[in-house]
C-alpha cells in the first residue's frame, strides 16, 4: 500500500487523501477489496471504527485504491492515529491485508476576516480586507486573497504572511447583481487551510460621470463649455483602461443604446444638408447644433473610432470607390468651398 495525495504523517484536514494498493499475479483479476478506517493509540490498539460511506469518498469502496474527500476527518488527540486498512480476498485462496497509519492536522481556527466597505465602484473604490485572531500551532500562517473572474480563472490579489490588503476590484456580473465572491484562505505550515468567503457588491455606476464611453468611443456634450480634442482623447483613454471589463462594458453599451438622448455621429454628419453659397464652417456647425438641441435637448454625441483596417470601416469605404477627400484645416470664419460629400470622404475631416 502506498499514499498518492496528502502523504505526510500529519495529513491536512482540508486536502483529500488518496491511497492505493499494488497486486501482482493472475489472482488479482478476481480480487475483492474491502476498506476500513479505525482509530488506534500509540500501541496500535484499535479504539473506534469509522464507517466509510460513499458520500465521504470519491471512489467506490471495492476498488484497489481509495480517495477520502477533504474535510471528512477531524484532528485527533496527540496520542491517537488513523489507520486505513484494506482486506484483499479471492474466491479460492488466501486473503491479504495492508494498512496505512497517519494523523490529521486541523486548519487554523478562532479568527475572522472582514472587508470594508462591502459595496463600491469598479476600479475606483479601495476595499480593505483585514484578518485577525487566527490560531494554529503549526506556524507560520499564510494568507491568500483572491477572487474569481468572468472567464472562470482566479485572480490572486495577495499571498504571504500579511493579514491585511487593500485593493480595487472589477465589476461583478449584472445578472448576479454585481456581486463578487471574494475568498480568503488561511493556511498553516502543514497546508491545512481555512477558507472564508465574502460577498462584495462592485457596480459600474457609470451614470455618475459626465462622459462615459466603452472601448474607443469619443463623446462630447453640447452645452456652454467646449471640450477640446486633447481632453476628449485623454478621457477616452482613461475610460477604456478603467472600464474594459465585460460587465461594465456591456452595461454601458446597453445604456447608450437605450438612452434617447444619445446620438451617434455616423448618421448625424450625413443627415443635415449643407447650404449652397458662401456659408462659413461656423454656420455649418450652428446648423448641427440647432438640429441636435431642437430634437434632443442636451444629448451626448458619440464618435465611434475604428482602426484604419478594421472590419467596421472597410464596408464604409466601399461606396467611395477608393476616393479620398482633401484634408481641410479650417477656422470658424472660413468659407466652405467644397461639397459635404467631398468633405466627409476624408476621415480626418470628420
C-alpha positions in Angstrom: 0.0 0.0 0.0 1.3 3.5 -0.8 0.0 7.0 -0.5 -0.5 9.3 -3.5 -2.0 12.5 -2.2 -1.7 14.2 1.2 1.0 11.8 2.3 2.6 13.5 5.2 2.4 11.6 8.5 0.5 14.6 9.7 -2.0 15.0 6.9 -4.0 18.1 6.1 -7.7 18.1 7.0 -8.5 20.4 4.1 -6.9 18.1 1.5 -8.2 14.8 0.2 -6.3 11.6 1.0 -5.5 9.1 -1.8 -4.1 5.7 -1.1 -3.7 2.7 -3.5 -2.5 -0.9 -3.4 -0.5 -3.0 -5.8 -1.4 -6.5 -6.7 0.5 -8.9 -8.9 -0.4 -12.3 -10.4 -3.3 -13.9 -12.0 -5.4 -14.0 -8.8 -5.6 -10.2 -8.9 -8.1 -10.3 -11.8 -10.7 -11.6 -9.4 -9.6 -10.0 -6.2 -12.1 -8.3 -3.9 -11.2 -5.2 -1.8 -12.8 -4.1 1.4 -11.6 -0.8 3.1 -11.9 0.1 6.7 -10.9 3.1 8.8 -10.2 2.9 12.5 -8.6 4.9 15.2 -5.7 3.5 17.2 -3.5 4.5 20.1 0.3 4.7 20.2 0.4 1.0 20.9 -1.6 0.1 17.9 -4.7 -0.9 19.8 -7.9 -0.4 17.9 -10.3 2.1 19.6 -13.1 3.1 17.2 -14.3 2.1 13.8 -15.2 5.0 11.4 -17.9 3.9 8.9 -16.7 4.8 5.4 -19.7 5.7 3.3 -19.9 6.7 -0.4 -20.5 10.4 0.5 -17.2 10.5 2.3 -15.1 9.2 -0.6 -14.6 10.0 -4.2 -14.2 6.3 -5.1 -16.2 3.1 -4.6 -15.2 1.1 -1.6 -14.4 -2.1 -3.5 -11.5 -0.8 -5.6 -7.8 -1.3 -5.3 -7.5 2.4 -4.3 -9.5 4.9 -2.2 -9.8 8.7 -2.1 -11.2 10.2 1.1 -12.7 13.7 0.4 -11.3 16.7 2.1 -12.7 17.9 5.5 -14.2 14.5 6.3 -11.7 13.6 9.1 -11.0 15.7 12.2 -7.9 16.2 14.2 -7.5 13.6 17.0 -5.7 13.8 20.3 -1.9 13.9 20.1 -1.7 10.2 21.2 -4.2 8.9 18.6 -3.8 7.9 15.0 -6.0 7.0 12.0 -5.4 3.5 10.5 -6.7 2.9 7.0 -6.9 -0.9 6.3 -7.8 -2.9 3.3 -8.5 -6.6 3.1 -8.0 -8.3 -0.3 -9.7 -11.6 -0.8 -10.3 -14.1 -3.7 -12.8 -16.8 -4.4 -10.2 -19.5 -3.9 -7.1 -18.9 -2.0 -5.8 -16.9 1.0 -6.6 -13.2 1.7 -4.2 -10.4 2.3 -4.1 -7.2 4.4 -2.4 -3.9 4.3 -2.6 -0.7 6.4 -1.6 3.0 6.3 -1.3 5.0 9.5 -1.5 8.8 9.7 -2.5 11.7 11.8 -4.7 14.7 10.9 -3.7 18.4 11.2 -6.5 20.8 11.8 -6.7 24.1 10.0 -6.2 27.5 11.6 -9.1 28.5 13.9 -10.6 31.2 16.2 -10.0 34.0 13.7 -12.1 36.3 11.5 -11.8 38.2 8.2 -13.8 41.3 7.1 -14.0 43.8 4.3 -14.8 47.5 4.4 -16.7 48.8 2.6 -19.0 46.0 1.4 -20.1 47.9 -1.7 -18.3 50.1 -4.1 -17.4 51.2 -7.6 -15.3 49.1 -10.1 -11.6 50.0 -10.2 -12.2 53.1 -8.1 -13.3 52.1 -4.5 -10.5 50.8 -2.3 -11.6 47.7 -0.4 -9.8 46.9 2.9 -9.5 43.2 3.8 -8.4 42.5 7.3 -7.9 39.1 9.1 -7.1 38.8 12.7 -7.1 36.3 15.6 -6.2 33.1 13.7 -4.5 30.5 15.9 -2.6 27.3 14.9 0.5 25.6 16.4 2.0 25.0 13.0 3.3 28.4 12.1 3.9 30.5 10.1 0.4 31.2 8.8 -0.1 32.3 5.2 -2.9 34.4 3.8 -4.2 34.2 0.2 -6.7 36.9 -1.0 -8.3 36.0 -4.4 -11.5 36.3 -6.4 -12.9 34.6 -9.5 -13.1 36.4 -12.8 -15.7 36.2 -15.5 -13.7 33.7 -17.5 -13.6 31.3 -14.5 -9.9 32.0 -13.6 -8.8 33.1 -10.2 -7.0 36.4 -9.6 -4.7 36.3 -6.6 -4.5 39.8 -5.1 -2.0 38.9 -2.3 -0.3 35.9 -0.9 2.0 35.8 2.1 2.1 36.4 5.8 0.4 39.8 5.7 -3.0 39.8 7.3 -4.2 43.0 5.6 -4.6 44.0 2.0 -6.1 47.0 0.2 -7.2 46.6 -3.5 -9.6 47.8 -6.1 -11.9 45.3 -7.8 -13.5 44.8 -11.3 -17.3 44.9 -11.6 -19.5 41.9 -10.7 -21.8 40.5 -13.3 -25.0 42.3 -13.9 -27.0 39.0 -13.7 -25.5 38.5 -10.2 -26.5 42.0 -9.1 -22.8 42.9 -9.4 -21.8 40.7 -6.5 -18.2 39.3 -6.5 -17.4 36.3 -4.3 -14.1 37.1 -2.7 -12.1 34.3 -1.0 -9.5 34.4 1.8 -7.5 31.2 2.5 -5.6 31.0 5.8 -3.1 28.1 5.7 -0.7 26.7 8.3 2.8 25.3 7.6 1.4 21.8 7.1 -1.0 23.0 4.4 -4.2 22.7 6.5 -6.4 25.6 5.2 -9.5 27.5 6.3 -11.5 29.3 3.6 -13.5 32.4 4.2 -16.0 33.7 1.6 -17.1 37.4 1.4 -19.7 38.7 -1.0 -18.9 42.2 -2.2 -21.1 44.3 -4.5 -19.0 46.1 -7.1 -21.0 48.0 -9.6 -20.2 50.1 -12.7 -22.1 53.3 -11.7 -21.0 54.9 -15.0 -24.1 57.2 -14.9 -22.4 59.2 -12.2 -19.8 60.5 -14.7 -20.4 63.3 -17.2 -18.9 61.3 -20.0 -18.9 57.5 -20.2 -17.7 55.5 -23.2 -16.9 51.9 -23.8 -13.7 50.8 -25.6 -12.8 53.5 -28.1 -15.8 55.9 -28.1 -15.2 59.6 -28.1 -18.1 61.6 -26.7 -18.9 65.3 -26.1 -21.9 67.3 -24.8 -23.4 70.3 -26.4 -23.5 72.9 -23.7 -22.0 76.2 -22.7 -18.5 74.8 -22.4 -16.2 73.4 -25.1 -14.3 70.1 -24.6 -11.1 70.1 -26.5 -9.9 67.2 -28.7 -7.0 66.7 -26.3 -9.3 66.4 -23.3 -11.6 64.0 -25.2 -8.6 61.8 -26.1 -7.4 61.7 -22.5 -10.9 60.8 -21.2 -11.3 58.1 -23.9 -8.0 56.5 -23.0 -8.8 56.7 -19.3 -12.2 55.2 -19.6 -11.0 52.5 -21.9 -8.4 51.4 -19.4 -10.7 51.6 -16.4 -13.8 50.1 -18.0 -12.6 47.4 -20.3 -14.1 44.6 -18.1 -17.0 42.8 -19.7 -19.7 43.7 -17.1 -19.3 47.5 -17.3 -18.6 47.4 -21.0 -21.9 45.6 -21.8 -23.8 47.7 -19.3 -22.5 51.0 -20.8 -23.3 49.8 -24.3 -26.8 48.8 -23.2 -27.4 52.2 -21.5 -26.1 54.1 -24.5 -28.3 52.2 -26.9 -31.4 52.7 -24.7 -30.8 56.4 -24.0 -32.9 58.6 -26.3 -30.5 61.5 -25.6 -27.6 59.7 -27.2 -26.8 60.5 -30.8 -24.2 58.7 -33.0 -22.3 60.9 -35.3 -22.2 58.5 -38.3 -25.8 59.3 -39.2 -25.7 62.8 -37.9 -23.0 64.1 -40.2 -24.9 63.0 -43.3 -28.3 63.9 -42.1 -28.0 67.7 -42.2 -27.9 69.3 -45.7 -25.2 72.0 -46.2 -26.3 75.3 -47.6 -25.1 76.4 -51.0 -23.2 79.6 -51.4 -20.8 81.4 -49.1 -21.6 79.6 -45.7 -18.8 79.5 -43.2 -17.8 76.5 -41.1 -19.2 78.3 -38.0 -22.6 78.5 -39.8 -22.4 74.8 -40.7 -21.6 74.0 -37.1 -24.6 76.1 -35.9 -26.9 74.0 -38.2 -25.8 70.8 -36.4 -26.2 72.4 -33.0 -29.6 73.8 -33.8 -30.8 70.4 -35.1 -29.5 68.4 -32.2 -30.7 70.8 -29.4 -34.0 71.2 -31.1 -34.6 67.5 -31.4 -32.8 66.0 -28.4 -32.3 68.8 -25.9 -28.8 68.3 -24.4 -27.7 65.0 -25.8 -24.4 63.1 -25.8 -22.9 62.8 -29.3 -20.8 59.6 -29.6 -18.0 59.2 -32.0 -17.2 55.5 -32.8 -13.5 55.4 -33.6 -12.2 52.5 -35.6 -8.7 51.4 -36.7 -7.9 52.0 -40.4 -8.1 48.3 -41.3 -11.0 47.3 -39.0 -13.9 45.3 -40.4 -16.2 48.0 -39.4 -14.9 50.8 -41.5 -14.0 48.6 -44.5 -17.7 48.4 -45.6 -18.0 52.2 -45.0 -15.2 52.8 -47.5 -16.7 50.7 -50.4 -19.1 53.3 -51.7 -16.3 55.8 -52.2 -14.6 53.5 -54.8 -11.2 54.4 -53.3 -11.7 58.2 -53.4 -10.3 60.2 -50.5 -11.2 63.9 -50.0 -8.6 66.5 -49.3 -7.7 67.3 -45.7 -9.1 70.6 -44.7 -7.6 72.8 -42.0 -10.2 75.5 -41.3 -11.2 78.2 -38.9 -14.7 79.3 -37.8 -14.9 82.2 -40.3 -13.5 80.3 -43.3 -15.9 79.9 -46.3 -16.9 76.4 -47.2 -15.6 75.7 -50.8 -16.4 72.0 -51.2 -19.4 69.9 -51.1 -20.4 68.0 -48.0 -19.8 64.6 -49.6 -16.3 65.5 -50.6 -15.5 66.9 -47.2 -16.7 63.7 -45.4 -14.7 61.4 -47.7 -11.6 62.2 -45.6 -11.9 60.6 -42.2 -9.6 63.3 -40.7 -12.1 66.0 -41.6 -14.7 64.1 -39.5 
